[in-house]
Amino acid sequence: MLTLQRLALGLLVAVALGTGAPARDEARVLAWGDQGDGTYRNPVLKADYSDPDVIRVGDDFYLVASDFHYVGIQVLHSRDLVNWEVVGQVFPRLDMHPKYDEMNGYAQGTWAPTLRHHDGRFYVYVCAPYDGLFMWHAEDPRGPWSETVTVKAVERWEDPAPFWDDDGKAYLVHSVLGAGPLILHRMSPDGRTLLDDGVEIYRGKVAEGPKLFKRGGDYYISLPEGGVERGGQTVLRARSLYGPWERRVVLPGGSPHQGGLVELPNGEAWFVGFKSTGHLGRVCHLLPVRWGDDGWPVFGAILVALGNQHAGLFSNNDGLANELLNAGLATGELVWRMPLGREYDKLIDSKFADMKNVGARNAGAITGAQFIQRFVEKDTPWAHLDVAGTAMGSPSSETNQSWGSGWGVRLLDEFVRARFERRRG
């Protein structure tokens, strides 16, 4: 029987590793956000900005988030998705029910707003789960904003998102209190009135926070599934707004989720979602996204470098690395060896502890491997496969019918088989 007593082999999916878009220099570098050298570390907003939504208008980015029973819905502005400042407030008071003035609406109020820019105006839609569906609009996100528009007085709705199609027709999708199902309505082009009672288009496991958009002729809904603490992110795709909808998990449970996806003119795409932290609330993380040739988005870090054709391979042993490379060639599950070294290792040094588990710069997958190396005995061969791009971007195949769960099985089976045959011979 083959034993791997001296072999440490790690298979990890890297999703929020702190790679970043360009950011401006700062005199004081914090342990999060802008690092002053063109990179960032997550979270980019280390404060309670729950259920964020983000849009791009020209060179500007705007963000809104849940305020619950607090007042306002703050509007944040950024030029780089990393450095944010508050520039506006959507409303001065929750005027839809006296309970908010009486301080009797704790944890109610505004849940998971959606911010959109359409035909020269900015719109914010939100549900108060026991009061209704509301909207505000403005020419400038800094304000002034309109008075509250009651689109529908209704209970048990949550997380609305409007959508204007290419033909000018308008729609709105929302969830139902208790996290699902998703309901789609036709809406008047001015966004003030729903035109029907809605149609159920998707029922999932704790499905909420839908964001509806169109890309390349297909309709997409990006939504979190699984709940606040352990949820991940799912993307649905269809040729018609009424389905049928294909489903793909883009971030596993426990990842940053429930947020907004933006695309840049240069083809880059980025996702801002939250991660629940307890006492700090739900803080915002920024993740790179790549659109694959198959029309599906892939979220994560190593995938930006290698796409979904290769997994990243890190190893301290040339022989072990070559075995895995050969196993990949034999099975078609390809790997690409990535660098390790002293300079990368320095990135996880800490002033206050033995080490950090995330480096301060780009190369998050590499510093993740350096972190593993510090725990392995010096002469022990080890390997780490970062499968973010391959496992989360691989299409359905004979060995992977459920999409993002099968990559690497054949590679490891071939690796073990070849090693066993070699030792037996």
N, C-alpha and C positions, 0 to 999 in steps of 0.2 A: 504494500500500500504506500502510495506517495504521501509524504508529509511535507508541510511547508513551515517547519519549525523556525527557520531562520529567514523567512520571507515575509516582509510587511508589504501588503498590496492594498492600496486604497483606491476605491471607486467613489468619487464624490461629484455631485452636481454643483457647479459654481454659479450663483445667481446674483449676489449683491456684493461684489468684491472691491468696490471703490474705484473703478476706473472712471475717468471723467472727461467732460467737455472742457474747453478752455475757460478759464476763470481769471478775473483780474487779481493783481497782486494785493496783498494785505500786509500791513505792518506787523500785525499780531496774528500768528498762525494758531488756530484752534485745533483741537483733536477731532473736529468734524467740519464738514463744509469745505470752503475754499482753502487750499493749502499754500497759496501764494506763489506756486510754481507752474501754473497751468493745469493743475490736477485738483481733484477733490476727494474727500472721504465722506462716506455716508454716516449718519444722515445729513442731508443738506439743509433741513430745517429741524433743529433739535428742540421742538416745542410741539404742543398739541394742535396740529392741523389735521384733524381727522377727515377721512374720506375726501382727499383733495381732488380737484379737477383742474386741468391746465389746458390752455389754448395758446396758439401762436397767432399773432396778427402782425404781419411784416417782420420786423426784427425784434418785436417785443413779445414777452410771455406774461400771461396773467394767470393767477391762481386764486381759487376760492375753496373754502372748506366748511364742514359742519360747524355750527355754533350752538346747536341744541337750544337750551333755554336761555343762553346768553344773547346779547343784543348785537346785531349789526351785519354779520357776514363780511369779514374784512376782505378787501381786494388787494392782492400782492402783485408786485411787478418785478420782472427780472429781464436782463439782456443775455443771460448765459445759463439759466436753469439752476444755477448754484447759489448766487447771491440774490436775496429777495428783500424787498422792503414793502411795508404797508403803504398804499397810496389812496385808498378809498374805503368807503363803508356803504353797503347796499341800502340799509334801512336804519333808522334811529330807534325803533321800538317794534316789538312784536305786537301788532295791532289787530291780529285776527281773533283774539279771545281775551277777555278780562283776566283770566287766570295768570297770565304772564306779568301784568302789572301788580297782581296780588301775590306774586312769588309762589304760585301753586302749580307751575308747569315744569317742575324739575325733570330733566332728561327728555323732555318733549321738544317742542320748537323745531328748528330747521335741521333736517337730516339730509346729508349727502347731496348738496346742490350741484347743478350742472351749469357751467358757463359756456355760452356760445356767442359767436359773432356772425351776424347774418344781415346782408343788405345794408351795411353801414351802421348797424346798431348792435350793442351788447345786450345779451339776455341772461338772466339768472333764473332758473327754475328750481323749486324745492318743495318738498312735502313736509308738513307738520303732521305726524302720523294720526292725530286725533282731530285735526282741524281742516285739512284740505291740501289742495295743490295751488301753489302761488307762483307769481312771476313778477320780476322787475326788469326794466329796460333803461338804457342810457346810450347817448351818443359817445360819451367818454367814460371809460371804466373808473376814472377818478371821481366821477359824479358831475352834476347831480343825477341821482337815480329817480325813476318814477315813483309814484305812490304804489302801494301794494295792489297788484291785480289778482283777484281771486279767480283762477281758471276753473276750479271746481271745488265746492265745499263737500268734502267726503272724508270718511274715516278709513283708517287701515291701509292707506297707500304710503309708499316710501320710494325714495331714490329715483326721481323722474329725469329723463333726458330727452330734449327736443331734437328733431332732425328735419332739415329742409332738403328735399330731393332735387335732382337736377331740373325736373320739370316744374319746380315751384311749389309742389304739393308738400304739406307739412305733416309731421307725425310726432307722436310722443310715446316713449316706452317707459314703464315703471315697474317696480316690484310691489309685492303685497307684504304688509306687516307680518313678520315671521319668516321673511326671506324667501319669497317666491309664491306663485310663479311670476314670469314676466308677461305683462299685458301691453299690447300695442294699440294705440288709438290714432285715428285720423284727426288732424288739428287744423284750424283755420290758419291761413298764411300769416296773419298778424300775430299768431301765437297766443291769442286770448281765449279761445274757445275750443273745446273738444267736440268733434263732430259725430262720435259714436260711443257706444258703451265699451268698446275695446274687445280684442281677441287675444286669447292666450297663445303665445308663440313659443314658450319654452318653460319647462319645469325641470329644475335641477336640485342638487343637494345644497340647501342654504344659498339660493341664487338671489343676489341683490346688486345694487350699484351699477346697473347697466349703462354703458356709453355706446350709442349707436352712431355709426359713420359708414361712409361708402368709399371704396378704393378699387380702382381698376374695373368698375362695373359690378363688383360684388358688394353685398352689404355685410357689415361686421358688427358684432356686439362684444365689447370687452367687459367682463364682469368678474367680481370676486365670488368664489364659492368656498364654503367650509367654515365661515364664521370669522369673528374679529381676531381671536387669538391664534387659531390654527389654519386660517384660510389661505388659499392660493389664488391664482388668476387663471381664468378661462377665456378663450375667444371662440365665438360662434361665427359661422359664415354661411351665407345663403345667396342664391341668385334672385330671390324674391323676398320682400320684407316679411311676408307671411310664411316663409319657410318652403321646404324643410331646411332646418339648420344643422349644419355639421358642427361638431364640437371638438375642441382641442385644448388640453391643459398646457398653459405656457409657463406657469410658475407653480412649483409644488407647494403643498401645505406648509405654513410657517414662513413663507417668503413675504416680502413687501407686496401688497395687493391693494385693490380698490383705489384706483386713481385714474389719471389721464394720460393719454398717449399723444405725442406731438411729432410731426415730421418737419425736418428742416429743408430749405431749398437745395442744400448740397446732397440730399438723399439720406442723411442720418435720421434716425428715429430714436426717441427717448420716452421712457415711462416714469412718471412720478406716482408713487404709491406710498401707503403708510405701513408701519410696523408697530404693533402695540408693545409698549415698554413698561407698563405699570405706572409708576409715579410720574413719569414724564408725559404720559398720554400716548397718542398715536403720532409718531414722528415720521417725517417724509424722507424717503430714499429715492435716489435717481438711478435708473438702470438703462443701459444701452439696449436697443432693439434692432434687429436686422430682419428685413422682409426677404423671405426665401423665394426661389424661382417658382415654387409651388403655390405662391400666393398666401402663405401663412407667416405670421410674425414669429420670430424666435427671440426670447428675452434672455439676457444674461451677459457674461463678460468674455470668456474664452471664445465664444462664438463669433465675436467681432473680428478676432484675428483669424480663426480657422474655419468659420462657417459651420455647416453641418456635414462636411465631408471627412473631417479628421477629428479625433479626440486629442487633447493635449497630453503628452506623456512626459513625466518627470521621473528621473531615476538617478541614484548615486552609483549605479553599476552598469557598465557598458554591456556586459554579457546579458544581464536580465533585460535591459532595454532592447537589445537586438532580438531576444526571444519574443518579446511582445510585438515588436515591429514585424517580425516574420509571421507571427500568428495573425496579425492584422492583414497582411498581404494574402495569406492563405484563405481567409474567410471573407475578405472584402470589407471588414470593419477596421478602417485605416486609422493609424495613430501617427502623430508628428511629434518628434522629441523637442522639448522646450528647454531653455537654459536654466541652470542653477548657478549659484556662485556667491562669493563673500559679499559683494556689493548689494546683492538682493537680500542677503541674510541680515545686513545692517538695518534694513527697513522695518524689521520687527523687533529691534531693540527697544527697550522701554526705560524711561527714567525712574519709574515707580515700581515696576515688577520685573520678573525675569525676562519676560517678552510680551509682545502684543500678538493677538491672533489675526490682525489685519495690518498690512503695511500702509505707509502714509502716501504712497505715490501710485502711479499706474502699476501694471504688472501684478494685479491682485492674485491671479492664478499662481504666479511664481512664488509670491510671498506665502501663499497657502501651502505650497509644497515645502518651502523652507521651514514653515512651522512644523510640518510633519517630521522633517529631517532632525529637528532638535530633540525629538522624543525617541528616535531610533538609535540603537547602539552603533558606534562608528563603523564597525566592520560588517554590519548586517545589510545585505542587499535589500533595497526597497524600491517600490514603484508606485506612482500616483497617477491615475488617469482622470483628467478633468473632462467629463462627458457632457457638459452643458449644451454644446452645439449639436452633438450627434444624437444624444438621447432625446433632447427636446425638439430637435428639428428633423428627425428621421421620418420619412413617410411610412405609411402602412406597407408591410411586406409579408412574405410567407412566414417569417419567424417573428413578426411584430405586428399582429393584427390590431392591437389596441393603441398603436402609435407610440407614445413616449415611454415605453417601459422595457423594451427588449434589447437595446443596443448593448453590446459587450458580452452577451452570453456566449455566442459562438467563438468570439476571440479568446475568452478565458478557457472555454472548453478545449480549444485547439492548443492553447498554451500548456495546459495541464497534460493533455494527451501526448504532445511532442516531448515534454520533459520526462514523462513516464516511459515512453518508448526508448528515449535515449539512455535512460538509466538502466532499463531492463536489458538493453543490448550491450 
